[in-house]
Amino acid sequence: MNEAKHTPGPWVSDERYDCKNSHSVKSGYKNLAIVNYFNIMSNEEAKANAKLMAAAPDLLEIVKAYAAMWEEGEENLSRTLYKKAKDAIEKAEGRGYE
């Protein structure tokens, strides 16, 4: 598989304190994206969008692992891969992550 060209994870989302009406997606101290929620969406929708973006590296890792297992003929998902998938889904949906 191709080597990733994006900023490596983990990414996190949080509400910006320096700018009202926005959430940020960060890698360490680096802002990767700003999600504003002025008139086009609610704060909850902006927060959910930022959380989904922050989970992108985790979700990509799971999909790559699954594809590699498939290519190798693995018929059963490992418990480790299942746990990583559940964690990535929870992060993307904002459960347990702030």
N, C-alpha and C positions, 0 to 999 in steps of 0.2 A: 504494500500500500504506500501511497505517497506520503512524504513527511509533511506534517501540518505547517502551514505558513501563518496561522493566526497566533495571537498572543496566547501563550500557554495558560492553562487553568492552575489553580482554581480561580473562578470568577465569583464575585459576590455582588449582591444588590443592596442598596440602602437609600434611605431618604436623604436628600442633600440638605445640609444645614446652611450652606452659603447661598442657596438659591431656592426661593419658595416655588411650589408647584412642580417639583421634579424629583425623580429618582435617578440614581446613577448605577451603572454597572462598572465594576472595578476589578483590576488585577493588581493586588497590592495597593499602592498609592496612585496607580495610573488609572484615570477615568477612560473607559472604553466607549461608553455610550451614555447619553443623557436622555431620559424619557420625560417629556413635559406633558402636563395634563391641564392645559388651559381650557379651551372650549371644545376640543375634539374628543376628549374622553374623561372619565372620572378618575379620581385619585386611585381607587381600587383597581381599575383597569390598567392604569400606568404602572402601579406596583406589581401587578401580575405579569405584565409584559417585561418589566425589568428582571423579575425572578426567572422567567423563562429564558431570557437572554443569558443570564448568569449561569444557568444550568447547561448551556450549549456545549462546553467542552466535556462535561461529564456524560451527556447524552451521546456525543460523538464517540467517545471512548467505548461506550457500551455497544453501539452499533458496529464499530470496527471489530471489537472482540467477538461479537456474534457472527459477523461475516467470516472472520478467520476460522472460527469453530466449524462453520458450515463448509468452508472450503476444505478443511481437513477431514471432513466426513463425520464429525462429532454429531451424534443424534440427540444427546441429552444435554441440556444446559447445566453447567456446574452451579453449585450453591453459591459460590463466590460471585459468579456473573449475575445470578439472580439477585443477590444482595446489593451489588453495585447498581443494578437496574432500578431496584426499588428506591435506593437512596437518591439516584438521579431524578426519578419521577417526583419524589417528595420535595426535592430542591426546586424543580421546575414549577411545581404547584404551590410552593411557598410554605409547605408544612414543615415546621421544625427549623426553618431558616429565617433569619431576619437580617 
